[in-house]
């Protein structure tokens, strides 16, 4: 072998080695690993759904996707957890990817059964005869569909999927709280048990004229949030109904549960528990008057602001929202 050819061989080997090293370094990047892992699980999920369709056709019964969904959700979560927060190129997308794969697999099954699909479904534009097209809901919401919540989605065949909405506005959690699916807020219920959530308890907004240092904050909210938590959402122990982020509602939030259709007091007591026909503090300070806060008078369901923060009023805690 000539010297020139040997040099050429050595150079070629060095270049090849360099190319071998680049993909290895690239693959070691956590974001790349996460993306690759998600692609792998997405492929497995689509394959699993089509296998379930095949089994259903053979047996002459509806396909059972339960195992596919459970495994996909579990594996997807593990890929994101292993990568760590904010590492993956896309985050918290299991629902949207699930919907896309479900739609694609269902359309393939329809075509293989001799059926047909609207030619335009899936092009990202709401065309004639379509309710929606994947991410484009054409401005519609759960509310416009006559239900509650913010989980309206575009389903198979470009028609609305309301399974993420709620048929009823209020949901009693059984833990002493009520979730309002119209606003997304979770409210503390009141009772006549004589404890922390008794309807007759009253609290001051402030002990120092304007600061949030009255018993509404130092006693009521303090005891509701008396727990060990990482961030107010992940609770290790304690906390009213298992949460550590209870707060006083803003005035606009408090007014959302006013309903004078039930007479006096202006609230549905079958949902929120017994309530005194009285004043309830909000967290909203009156503009220009730091020693005065807004309240709601449930006798008439109106908001007012003519009392200082030193008065003793009732309080109903809330979480979520702003």
Secondary structure, DSSP 8 states (H G I E B T S, - for coil): --HHHHHHHHHHHHHHHHHHHHHHHHHTSHHHHHHHHHHHHHHHHHHHHHHHHHHHHHHTS----HHHHHHHHHHHHHHHHHH-TTTSSS-S-HHHHHHHHHHHHHHHHHHHTT----TTTTSSS--TT-S-BTTB-TT--TGGGTSBSS--EE-TTS-EE-TTSBSSSEEE-SSSEEEETTTTEEEE--BSSSSTTBTT--EES-SSSSSS-SHIIIIIIHHHT-EEESSSSSEEEE-GGG-S--EE--HHHHGGG--GGG-SSSS-HHHH----SSEEEEEEEETTEEEEEEEEETTTTEEE--SBTTSEEB--EEES--
